[in-house]
Amino acid sequence: MLHRKEARSLLYFVYTLLEEIYWEVLSDISQCNHCSINALLSYIDREIHLRHGGVKNFSGLIRVVCVMHLMRGDRSVRGVLPEQMWVG
């Protein structure tokens, strides 16, 4: 059985690893769209505000965008705009 301190260390490791994966996926999406990660995030933020008036959990939305990108496979989304990667 894990002690509380060991469990926290393990959770922190998993969280950090997942965050790195999301950054890698965001990098891939931005490369597919020939833009920076900052431009990609700004675009998604602007689109969600225009279409739905905003979102309460932007980081959660970004995780969904990343998962959708991975589910479609990186080869099939080359040149696809972020707005086409998720249904609003």
WOWO-V731999 format. One record per residue. N is the residue number from 1. RES is the residue in one letter. PSI is psi in whole degrees, 0 to 359 (NA if undefined). OMEGA is omega in degrees with one decimal (none if undefined). BURIAL is + if it has 9 or more other C-alpha atoms within 8 Angstrom, else -. Layout:
BEGIN
n={N | N}
res={RES | RES}
psi={PSI | PSI}
omega={OMEGA | OMEGA}
burial={BURIAL | BURIAL}
END
This chain:
BEGIN
n={1 | 2 | 3 | 4 | 5 | 6 | 7 | 8 | 9 | 10 | 11 | 12 | 13 | 14 | 15 | 16 | 17 | 18 | 19 | 20 | 21 | 22 | 23 | 24 | 25 | 26 | 27 | 28 | 29 | 30 | 31 | 32 | 33 | 34 | 35 | 36 | 37 | 38 | 39 | 40 | 41 | 42 | 43 | 44 | 45 | 46 | 47 | 48 | 49 | 50 | 51 | 52 | 53 | 54 | 55 | 56 | 57 | 58 | 59 | 60 | 61 | 62 | 63 | 64 | 65 | 66 | 67 | 68 | 69 | 70 | 71 | 72 | 73 | 74 | 75 | 76 | 77 | 78 | 79 | 80 | 81 | 82 | 83 | 84 | 85 | 86 | 87 | 88}
res={M | L | H | R | K | E | A | R | S | L | L | Y | F | V | Y | T | L | L | E | E | I | Y | W | E | V | L | S | D | I | S | Q | C | N | H | C | S | I | N | A | L | L | S | Y | I | D | R | E | I | H | L | R | H | G | G | V | K | N | F | S | G | L | I | R | V | V | C | V | M | H | L | M | R | G | D | R | S | V | R | G | V | L | P | E | Q | M | W | V | G}
psi={137 | 139 | 161 | 317 | 318 | 320 | 318 | 318 | 318 | 316 | 319 | 318 | 313 | 315 | 314 | 317 | 316 | 319 | 319 | 320 | 316 | 320 | 322 | 318 | 317 | 322 | 317 | 316 | 317 | 321 | 321 | 329 | 10 | 50 | 172 | 166 | 319 | 316 | 320 | 311 | 321 | 319 | 313 | 316 | 314 | 315 | 319 | 327 | 319 | 321 | 324 | 5 | 13 | 180 | 144 | 329 | 83 | 321 | 325 | 319 | 317 | 321 | 321 | 317 | 316 | 315 | 318 | 319 | 314 | 322 | 327 | 347 | 134 | 336 | 328 | 350 | 7 | 125 | 3 | 133 | 150 | 327 | 340 | 356 | 348 | 150 | 129 | NA}
omega={-179.9 | 172.4 | -177.3 | -179.5 | 178.1 | 179.2 | 177.7 | 179.1 | 178.7 | 178.5 | 178.6 | 178.7 | -179.7 | 179.2 | -179.8 | 178.8 | 178.6 | 178.6 | 177.7 | 179.3 | 179.0 | 177.9 | 177.2 | 179.3 | 176.6 | 176.9 | 178.8 | 179.2 | -179.3 | 176.9 | 177.5 | -176.0 | 175.8 | 179.0 | 176.8 | 175.6 | 178.5 | 178.9 | 178.5 | -179.4 | 177.1 | 179.2 | 179.7 | 178.9 | 180.0 | -179.6 | -178.7 | 176.3 | 179.8 | -175.6 | -171.3 | -179.8 | 178.2 | -179.9 | -178.2 | -176.1 | -176.8 | 179.8 | 175.2 | 176.8 | -179.9 | 176.8 | 177.2 | 177.6 | 179.5 | 179.6 | 177.8 | 178.1 | 179.9 | -179.6 | -179.8 | -179.5 | -172.7 | -180.0 | -175.5 | -176.7 | 177.8 | 178.0 | 179.1 | 179.0 | 179.9 | -179.3 | 179.1 | -175.5 | 179.6 | -178.8 | -177.8 | none}
burial={- | - | - | - | - | - | + | - | - | - | - | - | - | - | - | - | - | - | - | - | - | + | - | - | + | + | + | + | + | + | + | + | + | - | + | + | + | - | - | + | - | - | - | + | + | - | + | + | + | - | - | - | - | + | + | - | - | - | - | - | + | - | + | - | + | + | - | + | + | + | - | - | - | + | - | - | + | - | - | + | - | + | - | - | + | - | - | -}
END
